[in-house]
């Protein structure tokens, strides 16, 4: 194993601290070998005339002259491992899939056997296995009506968190160790494309806002190096795997969540892929716009909704800075439910602005919006509301997806039965 100290001695000897002075015996040994002291405990052959630096070949290690170990030619020529090394043949893919399934089954059995502690005043603590609390695939219960079902779901989530935290650390260590000739971690083709895009966007932003950044009116976008970028991406990827089993995900509007999908009975996948041939699907068109006929945002806090906020607040487009999601980034809506908000900061005023899925906007001096009330809304602005927000507001107004079929007036019934044109009927006495 090559030590950092060895590398430093070879490249820049003064960085290494000197230890105890050499013994007289080792001083003589160094002299006989034709070595000179470079400083900071580094020894080596005197540099040839005309050369600026001499290579350190020995070091002073606790008063002893020790020869520096260098990389072997085998170590130096060892190529970095490619990232895109997934099995290519069908047979190898099937083998890899079986191995992965076996691993997941093992993890599942581990979860099933895990105990949940039940604490009851006046009684000793009781332990119940998760498999006796939850239905399939985590247990044998008929449903999730068990009193400890919520505790069991939380335990499942925590176990996945622990697992993926370990897998993240292992993957991070392996990936960062696998470097190219420049000393950067090797990225896959997909990762490289994402990295290049982020670097390009950061550089474009900094170039565009050069003057404001120099005047202190804008924060410069950090141009990430590959190591930092890869570490962050891996963390997000593995966190997402664990968050899929977060029992609070449904409460916060996360539909890509195991418990939410189970509760919904996977209804979103019932019709399958409708494809692009849906020009006559008028109901879908109606759902894609808000009450003002404006296009809905793809997600809360996305580019569309951010631009809508900036237009509403009269802030130059692109100036609001999104704040990292925190536990206090939620509000209580008019239905009394806790809903998440995305928080932005205006670099000029230093004020914080938040927006929910319905397009309600909030303002505060801090990023804590737990007690905040709406100061306005984004009604009439393109992208001001999300699909989730529209569902919430529609439900509050008594609108469901099937409202057109559930509410039929007496006049409509008569019309459908061909009792004549509505103008010819006396609605005060329609029968006569």
C-alpha positions, 0 to 999 in steps of 0.5 A: 500500500502506498502511503500519502507520505511517500507520495509527498516525498516524491513530489514535494518533500518540504510538505512532510514534517521532520521527526527525530534527528538521524542517529550518527550511524544513519547519518554516516549511512546517508553520507556513504550512499551519497545522499543529501538532506532536502529538508523536512526529513527527505533525503536523496541524490543531489540534483544534476546540474541544470535541474531544479529538483532532486528526487527524494529516495529516503526519509527520516522516520523517527530517527531512522533512515528508511528507503522510500517504496515506489509504485511498481510498473504493474501498479502504474500501468493498471487500467481503471475499471469501466463503469458500464460493466453490466452483463451483456449476454442474455444468460449473464443477465438472467444469472445476475437477475436471479442473484439480485432476487435472491438477495432481495428475498434474504433482506425481506425475510430479515425484515419479516423477523424483526420485532416491534416493541409494544409499550403499554402502561402497567404492562411489560414491553411486548415484542411482535414480529413485523410478519404478524402485523403487516400483510404481504409481502412483509407479513401474513396479516389480512390487512394493515389494521393492526394497532402497531401497523404504523410502527411496523411500517416505520420499522420497515423504512428504517431498515431500508434506510440502514441498508441503503446507507451501507450500500451507498458508502460501499459504492461511493468508496468503490467508485471514487477509488476508480480514477482516470489518468487525471485523478477524477472518478470515472463516470458512466455515459449517462452520468457524464452527460448529466455532469456536463449539463450541470457544469454547462448550466453553472457556467452559463449562469455565472457568465450571464450574471457576472456583474450582479455576482461581482456586486454582491447582488447574486450568488455564483453557481458552484461548478462541481468537480467530478468527485463531489458531483458523483458523491452527491448523485450516489447519495440521492440515488440510494436515499430515493431507494429508501424513501420509496418505503417512507410511510409519510410519503403519501401524506406529503403527496409522494405518489411514487411510494410503496405504501401510497401505491398499495393504498391506491391499488396501483390504479395509475397503471390500470389503463397502461400506456395510452400512447400518443394517439389521444387527441380525442381524450378531452377529459385528459386535456381538461385535467392538464390545465387549471381553472383559468385554462393555464398549463399545469406545472410538471412538479412543485417548485419546478421551472414552470412554477418558479417562473410563475412566482417570479412573474407574480413577485416581479422578480427577474426570471431565474433570480429566485434561489431554491432552498434545500428541502427541510423538515420545516418546509410545510404549511397547514392548508385551509382543509387543516392538512399539512402540505409541503412547500418549496422554498425560494430566497430572493438574493436581493431582499433576502426574503424567503418565498414558498409555494405549495401544489395549489399555487398558494404563495407565502412570505417570511423572514426565515425558511420556517413556514410552519405557521405561515398564511398565504399572501397570494396565489398564482392563479392565472399564471402558466405553471402556477399550479401542479396536477396534485394541487388541482386535485386538492382544490377540485376535491375541496370544491366538490369536483371529482373526476366523474362529476359530469356523470354523478350530478344530473339535473331534472332538466337534463333527464327530461332532455335525455328522454326527448320530452322536447326542447327545454324552452318549451317546458314550464319548469314551475310545472314541468309535467303539465 
